[in-house]
Amino acid sequence: MATKLYDYDPADALKSDDAIEVFLADAFETGDAGYIAKALGVVARAKGMTSIARATGLAREQLYRSLSEDGNPTLETTIAVMKAIGFQITGKRAA
């Protein structure tokens, strides 16, 4: 008997701001720009891409492209998305 596989969307697991905070902190700790962009995209989908688009003044399609693993969002876009999801980028000394 074949095993049935289901698509998993990590956005479904991000139900609270605490979960989002841990998810984003983990992404930023990697230092991988593609992974960070994709993580921001996952959070934006969890919060609702349409509402994020409205809050940032950017088109949904642009957000989907920028916030993908192959995307390269500008710092302006990144800050706007972070603000729209209720988070901020902070600097801290590297360990």
All heavy atoms as an XYZ file, in Angstrom:
705
protein
N       0.828     -1.172      0.000
C       0.000      0.000      0.000
C       0.880      1.246      0.000
O       1.827      1.356      0.765
C      -0.891     -0.012      1.244
C      -1.834      1.122      1.311
S      -3.052      0.721      2.575
C      -3.678      2.281      2.918
N       0.568      2.174     -0.860
C       1.350      3.396     -0.993
C       1.037      4.367      0.139
O      -0.098      4.456      0.610
C       1.056      4.067     -2.326
N       2.065      5.050      0.572
C       1.888      6.059      1.606
C       1.391      7.341      0.949
O       1.945      7.788     -0.043
C       3.223      6.345      2.312
O       3.716      5.140      2.863
C       3.057      7.383      3.399
N       0.350      7.905      1.525
C      -0.196      9.141      0.988
C       0.545     10.311      1.621
O       0.671     10.401      2.842
C      -1.692      9.241      1.274
C      -2.359     10.375      0.561
C      -3.859     10.285      0.667
C      -4.480     11.383     -0.167
N      -5.921     11.297     -0.207
N       1.064     11.197      0.789
C       1.794     12.371      1.253
C       0.934     13.615      1.084
O       0.162     13.726      0.134
C       3.095     12.535      0.478
C       4.085     11.367      0.563
C       5.276     11.621     -0.326
C       4.523     11.150      1.994
N       1.099     14.533      1.992
C       0.364     15.789      1.941
C       1.346     16.941      1.863
O       2.451     16.877      2.423
C      -0.508     15.951      3.197
C      -1.563     14.889      3.332
C      -1.328     13.724      4.046
C      -2.796     15.053      2.726
C      -2.297     12.745      4.162
C      -3.781     14.079      2.837
C      -3.523     12.937      3.557
O      -4.487     11.969      3.665
N       0.942     18.006      1.198
C       1.756     19.212      1.169
C       1.749     19.838      2.554
O       0.723     19.884      3.228
C       1.205     20.226      0.165
C       1.446     19.794     -1.278
O       2.443     19.093     -1.525
O       0.640     20.170     -2.139
N       2.904     20.314      2.973
C       3.014     20.987      4.261
C       3.338     22.450      4.017
O       4.267     22.773      3.282
C       4.117     20.356      5.121
C       4.349     21.119      6.399
C       3.441     21.058      7.438
C       5.468     21.930      6.557
C       3.632     21.777      8.610
C       5.673     22.639      7.725
C       4.758     22.562      8.743
O       4.948     23.272      9.897
N       2.573     23.319      4.612
C       2.812     24.747      4.507
C       3.177     25.255      5.895
O       2.335     25.260      6.794
C       1.572     25.469      3.980
C       1.808     26.946      3.750
O       2.933     27.434      4.018
O       0.871     27.624      3.292
N       4.425     25.685      6.096
C       4.820     26.154      7.426
C       4.015     27.362      7.902
O       3.922     27.607      9.098
C       6.300     26.485      7.285
C       6.558     26.577      5.825
C       5.518     25.746      5.145
N       3.406     28.099      6.987
C       2.583     29.250      7.384
C       1.422     28.809      8.268
O       0.982     29.561      9.139
C       2.066     29.985      6.143
N       0.953     27.578      8.069
C      -0.159     27.056      8.875
C       0.225     26.890     10.348
O      -0.643     26.892     11.219
C      -0.648     25.719      8.325
C      -1.287     25.850      6.951
O      -1.747     26.960      6.611
O      -1.306     24.846      6.221
N       1.511     26.739     10.625
C       1.975     26.525     11.995
C       2.233     27.834     12.742
O       2.420     27.831     13.950
C       3.244     25.685     11.993
N       2.237     28.942     12.017
C       2.554     30.232     12.626
C       1.277     30.936     13.072
O       0.807     31.883     12.453
C       3.366     31.088     11.654
C       4.702     30.477     11.227
C       5.382     31.357     10.197
C       5.609     30.249     12.423
N       0.733     30.481     14.157
C      -0.554     30.986     14.639
C      -0.400     32.113     15.666
O      -1.350     32.817     15.963
C      -1.361     29.856     15.252
C      -1.554     28.682     14.309
C      -2.989     28.496     13.991
C      -3.188     27.266     13.146
N      -3.442     27.534     11.785
N       0.786     32.268     16.236
C       0.971     33.294     17.268
C       2.218     34.124     16.954
O       3.119     33.688     16.239
C       1.134     32.651     18.640
O       2.390     31.995     18.738
N       2.259     35.322     17.535
C       3.435     36.178     17.358
C       4.670     35.547     17.995
O       5.787     35.753     17.519
C       3.182     37.572     17.925
C       2.297     38.417     17.018
O       2.154     38.085     15.826
O       1.763     39.427     17.507
N       4.487     34.773     19.049
C       5.625     34.088     19.672
C       6.238     33.080     18.704
O       7.461     32.994     18.578
C       5.207     33.382     20.957
C       4.911     34.354     22.090
O       5.409     35.500     22.057
O       4.177     33.957     23.016
N       5.393     32.322     18.014
C       5.882     31.348     17.029
C       6.581     32.065     15.879
O       7.631     31.615     15.402
C       4.726     30.495     16.512
N       6.018     33.176     15.450
C       6.625     33.949     14.359
C       7.976     34.503     14.790
O       8.944     34.471     14.029
C       5.673     35.078     13.906
C       4.453     34.465     13.199
C       6.388     36.074     13.005
C       3.339     35.448     12.922
N       8.061     34.974     16.029
C       9.318     35.521     16.527
C      10.429     34.471     16.517
O      11.545     34.734     16.074
C       9.124     36.072     17.945
C      10.352     36.752     18.498
C      10.097     37.397     19.858
O       9.009     37.210     20.440
O      10.998     38.098     20.316
N      10.124     33.275     16.978
C      11.107     32.185     16.982
C      11.493     31.827     15.551
O      12.677     31.636     15.236
C      10.555     30.951     17.733
C      11.436     29.736     17.530
C      10.384     31.261     19.207
N      10.502     31.738     14.668
C      10.725     31.387     13.266
C      11.643     32.410     12.592
O      12.610     32.048     11.918
C       9.370     31.313     12.559
C       9.423     30.834     11.147
C       9.649     29.506     10.847
C       9.214     31.715     10.090
C       9.673     29.046      9.530
C       9.240     31.283      8.777
C       9.473     29.942      8.497
N      11.365     33.701     12.796
C      12.182     34.742     12.179
C      13.586     34.801     12.785
O      14.568     34.981     12.059
C      11.499     36.104     12.301
C      10.281     36.323     11.418
C       9.661     37.694     11.697
C      10.648     36.201      9.941
N      13.680     34.646     14.101
C      14.997     34.660     14.747
C      15.877     33.552     14.186
O      17.062     33.770     13.891
C      14.849     34.516     16.263
N      15.288     32.375     14.003
C      16.026     31.253     13.432
C      16.490     31.579     12.012
O      17.634     31.302     11.645
C      15.146     30.002     13.429
C      15.853     28.811     12.824
O      16.897     28.400     13.372
O      15.371     28.299     11.791
N      15.614     32.185     11.226
C      15.966     32.531      9.844
C      17.100     33.548      9.819
O      18.072     33.388      9.057
C      14.739     33.078      9.109
N      17.009     34.592     10.629
C      18.053     35.618     10.639
C      19.383     35.077     11.137
O      20.442     35.517     10.693
C      17.613     36.840     11.455
C      16.753     37.787     10.676
C      15.375     37.768     10.816
C      17.310     38.691      9.783
C      14.571     38.634     10.097
C      16.517     39.567      9.047
C      15.144     39.538      9.202
N      19.347     34.122     12.051
C      20.593     33.534     12.565
C      21.366     32.776     11.502
O      22.574     32.629     11.608
C      20.307     32.636     13.758
C      20.006     33.411     15.022
C      19.708     32.522     16.209
O      19.949     31.293     16.144
O      19.218     33.055     17.213
N      20.683     32.299     10.461
C      21.387     31.563      9.411
C      22.293     32.476      8.593
O      23.288     32.020      8.039
C      20.409     30.874      8.437
O      19.724     31.870      7.672
C      19.445     29.958      9.160
N      21.921     33.742      8.477
C      22.691     34.657      7.644
C      22.510     34.413      6.158
O      23.172     35.038      5.334
N      21.598     33.538      5.791
C      21.335     33.184      4.400
C      20.212     34.071      3.869
O      19.053     33.939      4.270
C      20.941     31.708      4.329
C      20.677     31.213      2.924
O      20.233     31.996      2.062
O      20.899     30.011      2.688
N      20.554     34.990      2.960
C      19.585     35.970      2.457
C      18.376     35.306      1.804
O      17.237     35.745      2.000
C      20.256     36.922      1.470
N      18.586     34.252      1.047
C      17.484     33.546      0.401
C      16.550     32.907      1.415
O      15.327     32.957      1.268
N      17.128     32.323      2.447
C      16.322     31.687      3.491
C      15.535     32.730      4.268
O      14.359     32.524      4.601
C      17.231     30.875      4.420
C      16.476     30.065      5.449
C      15.824     28.901      5.085
C      16.418     30.475      6.773
C      15.117     28.154      6.028
C      15.730     29.742      7.718
C      15.076     28.579      7.340
O      14.386     27.843      8.269
N      16.166     33.869      4.557
C      15.490     34.951      5.277
C      14.320     35.486      4.452
O      13.220     35.681      4.972
C      16.476     36.076      5.644
C      17.496     35.559      6.663
C      15.737     37.315      6.167
C      18.696     36.457      6.862
N      14.549     35.711      3.161
C      13.475     36.204      2.285
C      12.318     35.221      2.254
O      11.150     35.610      2.360
C      14.015     36.445      0.871
N      12.642     33.935      2.127
C      11.587     32.916      2.090
C      10.837     32.864      3.422
O       9.608     32.752      3.448
C      12.187     31.550      1.769
C      11.140     30.479      1.576
C      11.741     29.185      1.094
C      10.644     28.168      0.897
N      11.133     26.949      0.293
N      11.555     32.979      4.540
C      10.911     32.977      5.856
C       9.971     34.168      5.998
O       8.860     34.032      6.528
C      11.972     32.992      6.962
N      10.389     35.333      5.522
C       9.508     36.502      5.548
C       8.260     36.250      4.705
O       7.161     36.667      5.062
C      10.231     37.750      5.055
C      11.172     38.414      6.046
C      11.966     39.517      5.367
C      10.404     38.954      7.231
N       8.430     35.558      3.590
C       7.292     35.206      2.747
C       6.330     34.269      3.452
O       5.110     34.416      3.347
N       6.869     33.316      4.180
C       6.027     32.380      4.938
C       5.223     33.140      5.999
O       4.013     32.933      6.148
C       6.887     31.272      5.593
C       6.077     30.457      6.588
C       7.495     30.370      4.532
N       5.890     34.048      6.700
C       5.201     34.834      7.724
C       4.146     35.734      7.089
O       3.029     35.857      7.605
C       6.201     35.655      8.559
C       5.471     36.597      9.511
C       7.133     34.728      9.340
N       4.484     36.352      5.965
C       3.516     37.216      5.273
C       2.284     36.415      4.862
O       1.153     36.893      4.999
C       4.165     37.873      4.051
N       2.482     35.181      4.394
C       1.328     34.339      4.045
C       0.528     33.973      5.288
O      -0.696     33.935      5.267
C       1.780     33.079      3.303
C       2.155     33.362      1.871
C       2.430     32.120      1.028
N       3.639     31.419      1.463
C       3.650     30.266      2.132
N       2.546     29.644      2.420
N       4.792     29.712      2.492
N       1.225     33.726      6.403
C       0.536     33.395      7.649
C      -0.317     34.574      8.131
O      -1.412     34.377      8.654
C       1.545     33.003      8.729
N       0.172     35.773      7.940
C      -0.554     36.972      8.370
C      -1.598     37.411      7.346
O      -2.490     38.173      7.674
C       0.434     38.124      8.600
C       1.322     37.953      9.795
C       0.572     38.295     11.053
C       1.512     38.472     12.227
N       0.820     38.917     13.422
N      -1.445     36.945      6.107
C      -2.362     37.335      5.036
C      -1.659     38.246      4.044
O      -1.447     39.423      4.338
N      -1.296     37.701      2.914
C      -0.511     38.451      1.933
C      -1.252     39.699      1.446
O      -0.638     40.727      1.211
C      -0.136     37.548      0.754
C       0.918     38.141     -0.148
S       2.522     38.428      0.640
C       3.260     36.804      0.514
N      -2.570     39.625      1.320
C      -3.333     40.787      0.862
C      -3.212     41.937      1.854
O      -2.992     43.083      1.456
C      -4.807     40.415      0.633
O      -4.862     39.387     -0.363
C      -5.615     41.605      0.161
N      -3.334     41.640      3.143
C      -3.223     42.705      4.145
C      -1.798     43.248      4.214
O      -1.601     44.449      4.422
C      -3.693     42.228      5.517
O      -2.856     41.215      6.008
N      -0.807     42.393      4.007
C       0.585     42.849      3.991
C       0.813     43.757      2.777
O       1.455     44.797      2.881
C       1.571     41.659      3.962
C       1.382     40.762      5.188
C       3.013     42.140      3.846
C       1.561     41.430      6.523
N       0.248     43.369      1.642
C       0.376     44.197      0.435
C      -0.241     45.573      0.664
O       0.350     46.594      0.301
C      -0.278     43.499     -0.753
N      -1.417     45.602      1.263
C      -2.072     46.890      1.552
C      -1.231     47.740      2.502
O      -1.045     48.928      2.287
C      -3.449     46.664      2.169
C      -4.535     46.565      1.151
C      -5.926     46.658      1.812
N      -6.732     45.588      1.244
C      -7.174     44.525      1.882
N      -6.944     44.370      3.161
N      -7.869     43.608      1.275
N      -0.719     47.117      3.552
C       0.045     47.847      4.567
C       1.367     48.386      4.027
O       1.829     49.437      4.452
C       0.302     46.954      5.776
N       1.961     47.666      3.084
C       3.253     48.086      2.538
C       3.119     48.948      1.293
O       4.070     49.604      0.895
C       4.126     46.868      2.186
O       3.464     46.086      1.182
C       4.431     46.021      3.409
N       1.952     48.891      0.660
C       1.770     49.621     -0.592
C       2.412     48.917     -1.781
O       2.582     49.510     -2.840
N       2.737     47.654     -1.608
C       3.357     46.864     -2.675
C       2.345     45.866     -3.233
O       1.442     45.440     -2.520
C       4.579     46.111     -2.139
C       5.684     46.991     -1.551
C       6.698     46.147     -0.805
C       6.362     47.805     -2.643
N       2.521     45.493     -4.473
C       1.631     44.525     -5.105
C       1.894     43.131     -4.535
O       3.036     42.777     -4.233
C       1.839     44.516     -6.610
N       0.837     42.342     -4.390
C       0.981     40.966     -3.889
C       1.976     40.182     -4.728
O       2.810     39.447     -4.190
C      -0.376     40.252     -3.897
C      -1.301     40.683     -2.791
C      -2.672     39.985     -2.823
N      -2.555     38.550     -2.887
C      -3.045     37.788     -3.880
N      -3.691     38.318     -4.881
N      -2.906     36.490     -3.848
N       1.877     40.330     -6.047
C       2.759     39.589     -6.947
C       4.221     39.948     -6.681
O       5.095     39.084     -6.695
C       2.407     39.856     -8.411
C       1.027     39.373     -8.818
C      -0.108     40.295     -8.359
O       0.145     41.471     -7.980
O      -1.259     39.829     -8.350
N       4.478     41.235     -6.450
C       5.838     41.675     -6.151
C       6.320     41.066     -4.835
O       7.467     40.632     -4.730
C       5.901     43.200     -6.079
C       7.284     43.732     -5.744
C       7.309     45.234     -5.558
O       6.306     45.922     -5.747
N       8.457     45.752     -5.170
N       5.431     41.025     -3.854
C       5.800     40.429     -2.572
C       6.095     38.939     -2.715
O       7.075     38.444     -2.162
C       4.699     40.660     -1.537
C       4.563     42.092     -1.033
C       3.320     42.226     -0.166
C       5.801     42.513     -0.268
N       5.249     38.231     -3.440
C       5.496     36.798     -3.655
C       6.853     36.575     -4.317
O       7.591     35.662     -3.940
C       4.386     36.159     -4.503
C       3.156     35.783     -3.718
C       1.949     36.434     -3.929
C       3.188     34.770     -2.767
C       0.805     36.088     -3.218
C       2.052     34.416     -2.039
C       0.871     35.078     -2.277
O      -0.249     34.733     -1.558
N       7.184     37.403     -5.310
C       8.478     37.258     -6.000
C       9.637     37.603     -5.072
O      10.621     36.871     -4.984
C       8.537     38.160     -7.239
C       8.031     37.529     -8.498
C       8.409     38.336     -9.735
N       8.133     39.767     -9.618
C       6.967     40.345     -9.875
N       5.954     39.609    -10.262
N       6.820     41.647     -9.759
N       9.530     38.745     -4.401
C      10.622     39.208     -3.539
C      10.841     38.296     -2.343
O      11.980     38.078     -1.927
C      10.332     40.619     -3.025
O      10.362     41.550     -4.062
N       9.755     37.786     -1.794
C       9.841     36.993     -0.574
C       9.825     35.501     -0.873
O       9.146     34.719     -0.223
C       8.698     37.378      0.376
C       8.658     38.857      0.767
C       7.464     39.135      1.661
C       9.952     39.294      1.420
N      10.610     35.128     -1.847
C      10.778     33.716     -2.185
C      12.258     33.374     -1.991
O      13.093     34.267     -1.793
C      10.370     33.454     -3.636
O      11.295     34.055     -4.525
N      12.567     32.108     -2.053
C      13.946     31.685     -1.864
C      14.869     32.296     -2.921
O      16.034     32.579     -2.660
C      14.039     30.160     -1.904
C      15.360     29.632     -1.418
C      15.336     28.138     -1.191
O      14.347     27.487     -1.542
O      16.327     27.638     -0.660
N      14.341     32.519     -4.112
C      15.135     33.128     -5.186
C      14.980     34.639     -5.233
O      15.611     35.301     -6.049
C      14.724     32.538     -6.540
C      15.031     31.055     -6.627
O      16.049     30.626     -6.039
O      14.260     30.324     -7.263
N      14.139     35.193     -4.369
C      13.898     36.633     -4.352
C      15.056     37.373     -3.720
O      15.923     36.795     -3.065
N      15.070     38.649     -3.940
C      16.102     39.501     -3.371
C      15.458     40.828     -2.985
O      15.644     41.828     -3.664
C      17.243     39.696     -4.370
C      18.441     40.367     -3.746
O      18.558     40.457     -2.542
N      19.338     40.853     -4.589
N      14.679     40.828     -1.880
C      13.971     42.047     -1.519
C      14.946     43.157     -1.129
O      15.999     42.891     -0.554
C      13.119     41.635     -0.321
C      13.829     40.470      0.265
C      14.489     39.765     -0.895
N      14.568     44.374     -1.459
C      15.379     45.506     -1.040
C      15.256     45.662      0.467
O      14.330     45.117      1.095
C      14.901     46.809     -1.713
O      13.566     47.086     -1.266
C      14.944     46.707     -3.234
N      16.152     46.423      1.037
C      16.064     46.694      2.467
C      14.768     47.433      2.771
O      14.108     47.160      3.783
C      17.272     47.503      2.937
C      17.343     47.819      4.424
C      17.293     46.540      5.261
C      18.587     48.619      4.738
N      14.367     48.322      1.883
C      13.115     49.060      2.059
C      11.918     48.112      2.118
O      11.051     48.244      2.980
C      12.941     50.059      0.919
C      11.743     50.951      1.047
C      11.653     51.989     -0.059
O      12.428     51.926     -1.024
O      10.782     52.859      0.059
N      11.884     47.139      1.216
C      10.799     46.153      1.209
C      10.836     45.311      2.478
O       9.805     45.069      3.110
C      10.888     45.250     -0.035
O      10.730     46.058     -1.200
C       9.837     44.154     -0.018
N      12.025     44.885      2.869
C      12.168     44.064      4.063
C      11.666     44.805      5.297
O      10.898     44.251      6.098
C      13.643     43.643      4.262
O      14.077     42.934      3.098
C      13.819     42.763      5.480
N      12.052     46.063      5.443
C      11.614     46.850      6.591
C      10.106     47.054      6.554
O       9.426     46.941      7.589
C      12.369     48.188      6.659
C      13.837     47.936      7.001
C      11.727     49.138      7.669
C      14.735     49.154      6.857
N       9.556     47.331      5.380
C       8.112     47.541      5.251
C       7.347     46.283      5.635
O       6.328     46.355      6.340
C       7.762     47.969      3.831
N       7.813     45.129      5.199
C       7.147     43.869      5.533
C       7.269     43.589      7.024
O       6.294     43.209      7.679
C       7.702     42.700      4.690
C       7.198     41.358      5.203
C       7.349     42.881      3.228
N       8.453     43.791      7.573
C       8.638     43.571      9.006
C       7.690     44.460      9.811
O       7.065     44.000     10.773
C      10.095     43.843      9.414
C      11.098     42.858      8.845
S      11.009     41.221      9.582
C      11.682     41.541     11.201
N       7.557     45.712      9.416
C       6.656     46.626     10.107
C       5.203     46.162      9.957
O       4.437     46.163     10.920
C       6.817     48.037      9.547
C       5.994     49.066     10.264
C       6.261     50.463      9.711
C       5.394     51.478     10.423
N       5.594     52.829      9.905
N       4.835     45.717      8.759
C       3.460     45.275      8.505
C       3.095     44.032      9.315
O       1.940     43.865      9.687
C       3.261     45.011      7.015
N       4.066     43.176      9.596
C       3.773     41.972     10.379
C       3.939     42.225     11.879
O       3.733     41.329     12.687
C       4.614     40.754      9.934
C       6.096     40.986     10.154
C       4.300     40.382      8.495
C       6.983     39.783      9.863
N       4.331     43.455     12.231
C       4.425     43.814     13.641
C       5.765     43.520     14.281
O       5.849     43.387     15.498
N       6.811     43.441     13.473
C       8.154     43.173     13.987
C       9.111     44.229     13.468
O       8.780     44.991     12.568
C       8.632     41.770     13.557
C       7.949     40.658     14.292
C       6.713     40.194     13.885
C       8.540     40.096     15.410
C       6.069     39.187     14.569
C       7.906     39.079     16.104
C       6.670     38.617     15.685
N      10.304     44.270     14.051
C      11.309     45.206     13.596
C      12.645     44.495     13.480
O      12.870     43.476     14.126
C      11.418     46.395     14.540
C      11.814     46.028     15.949
C      11.788     47.225     16.893
O      11.526     48.337     16.480
N      12.084     46.999     18.155
N      13.509     45.058     12.668
C      14.867     44.543     12.559
C      15.690     45.267     13.612
O      15.664     46.492     13.698
C      15.448     44.801     11.154
C      14.635     44.065     10.091
C      16.913     44.382     11.106
C      15.064     44.373      8.688
N      16.370     44.509     14.430
C      17.223     45.118     15.456
C      18.632     44.594     15.301
O      18.851     43.473     14.850
C      16.707     44.818     16.876
O      16.696     43.398     17.056
C      15.325     45.364     17.090
N      19.554     45.421     15.672
C      20.957     45.009     15.629
C      21.397     44.513     16.988
O      21.012     45.053     18.015
N      22.159     43.455     16.956
C      22.749     42.972     18.196
C      24.141     42.479     17.880
O      24.433     42.078     16.746
C      21.902     41.881     18.857
C      21.832     40.577     18.114
C      21.002     39.554     18.895
C      21.043     38.209     18.195
N      20.301     37.206     18.933
N      24.974     42.548     18.848
C      26.360     42.138     18.674
C      26.442     40.643     18.395
O      25.758     39.845     19.017
C      27.143     42.469     19.943
C      28.627     42.223     19.784
C      29.380     42.700     20.973
N      29.178     44.155     21.041
C      29.594     44.900     22.029
N      30.223     44.359     23.043
N      29.397     46.196     22.030
N      27.267     40.298     17.413
C      27.448     38.884     17.064
C      28.189     38.171     18.187
O      29.059     38.741     18.838
C      28.224     38.762     15.758
N      27.827     36.943     18.378
C      28.465     36.145     19.451
C      29.841     35.701     19.059
O      30.232     35.593     17.977
C      27.598     34.935     19.761
